[in-house]
Amino acid sequence: MTDEVSDEVNVEASDEMIAAPVINYYQVLEVRHTASADEIRRSFRVLVRKFHPDHNRTQTGWAERKLKAVLAAYKVLRDPAARTHYDARLRTAQETSAYRDAPISARATSPGAQASAVLFDLVNGRARQAVKHFEDLTKADADFTLAKYLNEKDCIDCKFLLAEEMERQGKHRRSAEFYMEVYDAHKRSPHMKYFVEELRDRIRVLYWRHIAPDAEPAEALECYRKLLRLKLFRNHRAFVLKKMAERYFELGDLDRARTSLREAFTLKPTLKGAQRICEKLGFPYAA
């Protein structure tokens, strides 16, 4: 490795180090918990140079251990989604270390303890159990919400992790709703730009491919309206508007169907796959 350190450095770290929530990666990288991606990258580069064995000939073993820790920390904190997971793991491990080796859902009694149990199980490899626990809580109490019992950061992390597991289980509607809540919480934060983009793509795929196609026209339109709230690329937005035109047509709302189709072609004049709806609405189709 040369003194010129780039983001392309081979960041190898053992699974054991990445999984250990008691290691404070922010301390390892000498940054604040609120550090931006640029701050983390700058500190990483400085520390790689500092601990490189070539610069520590008399204590190479120590330098290699320090460098390994820096690489492991950077591998997690440089990735927005991995960082979100890690932040939740770190907080929960610090707050409930005495119970780390066993599920706490059986110990929890109050609603607040139950909510904490859901988050604890999510970040300790029991995601399926956590989703089942959460669903049981909402069935037993229609007014139960995570926001009532968790602080804002824990609530958002919990919703993101629940959304991931629900997506894996094919529970697409609930997953999309949670992803949207996380998106709304982060979309104005410049430090979360790449994470927000990832959330947007996950939401788009869920509504676009898994929910709207099999939904009734009115429900599908609601899905598409939610997608229009996102900062979609022009071609994606045009496609959504075309799909809205098709569903409005099914409902017999020809005015809104024409308006949606007109907006779609304004965004993308060469919009593909619109020939049939154009014929139905009397639109010229040149794509």
C-alpha positions in Angstrom: 0.0 0.0 0.0 1.3 3.4 -0.9 1.0 6.7 0.9 -1.7 7.7 -1.6 -4.8 6.3 0.1 -8.0 6.2 -1.9 -11.5 4.9 -1.3 -10.6 1.9 -3.5 -8.4 0.6 -0.7 -9.1 -3.1 0.0 -11.1 -2.8 3.2 -10.9 -6.3 4.6 -12.3 -7.0 8.0 -13.3 -10.2 9.8 -17.0 -10.9 10.4 -16.3 -11.1 14.1 -15.1 -7.5 14.2 -18.0 -6.1 12.2 -20.5 -8.0 14.3 -19.2 -6.9 17.7 -21.4 -4.0 18.8 -19.2 -3.2 21.8 -16.6 -1.8 19.5 -17.2 1.9 19.0 -16.2 2.5 15.4 -16.6 6.2 15.8 -13.9 6.2 18.5 -11.7 4.0 16.3 -12.0 6.5 13.4 -11.7 9.4 15.9 -14.8 11.1 14.6 -18.1 12.2 16.2 -21.2 10.1 16.1 -22.7 12.7 13.8 -19.7 12.9 11.5 -20.5 13.3 7.8 -19.4 10.9 5.1 -16.6 13.3 4.1 -15.4 13.6 7.7 -15.3 9.8 8.1 -13.4 9.5 4.8 -10.8 12.1 5.7 -10.1 10.6 9.1 -9.9 7.2 7.6 -7.2 8.3 5.2 -5.2 10.0 7.9 -5.4 6.9 10.2 -4.4 4.5 7.4 -1.2 6.5 6.8 -0.6 6.8 10.6 -0.9 3.1 11.3 0.5 1.6 8.1 3.2 -0.9 9.1 5.7 0.7 6.7 5.6 3.8 9.0 5.8 1.7 12.2 8.8 -0.6 11.6 9.6 -1.1 15.3 6.0 -2.1 16.2 4.5 -3.8 13.2 2.2 -6.1 15.2 0.6 -3.1 17.0 0.3 -1.2 13.7 -1.3 -4.1 12.0 -3.9 -4.5 14.7 -4.7 -0.7 14.7 -5.0 -0.7 10.9 -7.3 -3.7 11.0 -9.6 -1.9 13.4 -9.6 1.2 11.2 -10.4 -0.8 8.1 -13.3 -2.6 9.9 -14.7 0.6 11.2 -14.5 2.3 7.8 -16.1 -0.6 6.0 -19.2 -0.2 8.2 -19.4 3.6 8.6 -18.8 4.4 4.9 -22.0 2.6 3.9 -25.2 4.4 5.0 -27.3 1.3 5.4 -24.6 -0.6 7.2 -24.1 2.5 9.4 -27.8 2.6 10.3 -27.6 -1.1 11.3 -24.5 -0.5 13.3 -25.8 2.6 15.1 -28.8 0.6 16.3 -26.6 -2.3 17.4 -24.2 -0.1 19.3 -26.9 1.7 21.2 -28.8 -1.4 22.1 -25.7 -3.3 23.1 -24.6 -0.4 25.4 -28.0 -0.1 27.0 -28.9 -3.8 27.4 -25.5 -5.6 27.5 -26.6 -7.6 30.5 -29.3 -9.3 28.4 -27.3 -9.6 25.2 -27.2 -13.5 25.0 -31.0 -14.0 25.2 -34.2 -12.6 23.7 -35.7 -9.9 26.0 -39.2 -10.2 24.6 -40.1 -12.7 27.3 -38.7 -10.3 30.0 -40.5 -7.2 28.8 -43.8 -6.3 30.4 -44.5 -2.6 29.9 -45.2 -1.2 26.3 -41.9 0.7 26.4 -40.0 -2.5 27.3 -41.8 -4.4 24.5 -40.8 -1.7 22.0 -37.2 -1.9 23.1 -37.4 -5.7 22.9 -38.4 -5.4 19.2 -35.4 -3.3 18.4 -33.1 -5.4 20.5 -34.0 -8.6 18.7 -33.7 -6.8 15.3 -30.1 -5.8 15.9 -29.1 -9.1 17.4 -30.0 -11.4 14.6 -33.6 -12.2 15.5 -35.4 -10.2 12.8 -38.1 -12.8 12.2 -38.9 -13.0 15.9 -38.9 -9.2 16.1 -41.4 -8.8 13.3 -43.7 -11.5 14.9 -43.4 -9.7 18.2 -44.2 -6.3 16.7 -47.2 -7.7 14.8 -48.5 -9.3 18.0 -48.2 -6.0 19.8 -50.1 -4.1 17.2 -52.8 -6.7 17.1 -53.2 -6.6 20.9 -53.3 -2.8 21.0 -54.4 -0.9 17.9 -52.9 2.3 19.4 -49.4 0.8 19.8 -46.8 2.7 17.9 -43.0 2.6 18.2 -42.9 6.4 18.3 -44.7 6.4 21.7 -41.9 4.4 23.4 -38.7 4.9 21.5 -36.7 8.0 21.0 -36.6 9.4 17.4 -33.4 7.8 16.4 -34.2 4.4 17.8 -37.7 4.6 16.3 -36.4 5.3 12.8 -33.7 2.6 13.0 -36.4 0.1 14.2 -38.7 0.9 11.3 -35.9 0.5 8.8 -34.9 -2.9 10.2 -38.5 -4.0 10.4 -39.0 -2.9 6.8 -36.0 -4.9 5.6 -37.2 -8.1 7.3 -40.8 -7.6 6.1 -39.5 -7.1 2.6 -37.7 -10.4 2.9 -40.9 -12.1 4.1 -42.9 -10.7 1.2 -44.9 -8.3 3.4 -44.6 -5.6 0.8 -47.2 -3.1 1.8 -46.1 -2.8 5.4 -42.4 -2.8 4.3 -43.1 0.1 1.9 -44.9 2.1 4.5 -42.0 1.8 7.0 -39.4 2.6 4.3 -41.5 5.7 3.4 -41.5 6.9 7.0 -37.7 6.5 7.2 -37.4 8.3 3.8 -39.5 11.2 5.1 -37.4 11.4 8.2 -34.1 11.6 6.4 -34.8 13.3 3.0 -33.8 16.8 4.2 -30.5 15.7 5.7 -27.5 16.3 3.3 -25.5 13.8 5.2 -28.0 11.0 4.4 -28.1 11.7 0.6 -27.0 8.2 -0.5 -29.1 6.4 2.1 -32.1 8.4 1.0 -31.4 7.4 -2.6 -31.3 3.8 -1.6 -34.6 4.1 0.3 -36.2 5.7 -2.7 -35.2 2.8 -4.9 -36.5 0.3 -2.5 -39.8 2.1 -2.2 -40.1 2.4 -6.0 -39.5 -1.3 -6.5 -42.0 -2.3 -3.9 -44.8 -0.1 -5.1 -44.0 -0.4 -8.8 -43.4 -4.2 -9.1 -45.0 -5.8 -6.1 -48.0 -3.8 -4.9 -49.6 -1.7 -7.6 -49.7 -4.3 -10.4 -52.1 -6.6 -8.4 -54.1 -3.8 -6.7 -57.5 -2.5 -7.6 -57.4 0.7 -9.7 -58.1 3.1 -6.7 -55.5 1.4 -4.5 -53.0 1.3 -7.4 -53.5 5.1 -7.9 -52.7 5.7 -4.2 -49.5 3.7 -4.7 -48.5 5.8 -7.7 -49.3 9.0 -5.8 -46.9 7.9 -3.1 -44.2 7.3 -5.7 -44.7 10.8 -7.1 -43.7 12.2 -3.7 -40.2 10.8 -4.3 -37.6 12.5 -6.3 -37.8 10.0 -9.2 -35.8 10.3 -12.4 -37.8 11.8 -15.3 -38.2 8.5 -17.1 -39.4 6.8 -13.9 -41.8 9.6 -13.2 -43.1 9.4 -16.7 -43.7 5.7 -16.4 -45.7 6.2 -13.1 -47.8 8.9 -14.8 -48.5 6.5 -17.7 -49.6 3.8 -15.3 -51.9 6.4 -13.5 -53.5 7.2 -16.9 -54.2 3.5 -17.4 -55.8 3.2 -14.0 -57.8 6.4 -14.3 -59.1 5.0 -17.6 -60.2 1.8 -15.9 -62.2 4.0 -13.4 -63.8 5.9 -16.3 -62.1 9.2 -15.3 -61.0 10.2 -18.8 -60.0 13.8 -17.9 -57.5 12.7 -15.3 -56.3 9.9 -17.6 -55.6 12.4 -20.3 -53.9 14.8 -17.9 -51.6 12.1 -16.5 -50.7 10.9 -20.0 -50.0 14.4 -21.2 -47.7 15.0 -18.2 -45.9 11.7 -18.9 -45.2 12.7 -22.5 -44.0 16.1 -21.4 -41.4 14.4 -19.2 -40.5 11.8 -21.8 -41.7 12.4 -25.4 -40.3 9.0 -26.4 -42.2 7.1 -23.7 -42.4 3.4 -24.5 -45.3 1.1 -23.9 -48.0 3.7 -24.1 -49.5 2.8 -27.5 -52.6 1.1 -26.1 -53.6 3.8 -23.6 -52.9 6.4 -26.3 -55.3 4.7 -28.7 -58.0 4.5 -26.0 -57.6 8.2 -25.1 -57.1 9.4 -28.7 -53.5 10.5 -28.2 -51.0 10.5 -31.0 -48.3 7.9 -30.3 -44.9 8.3 -32.0 -42.5 6.4 -29.6 
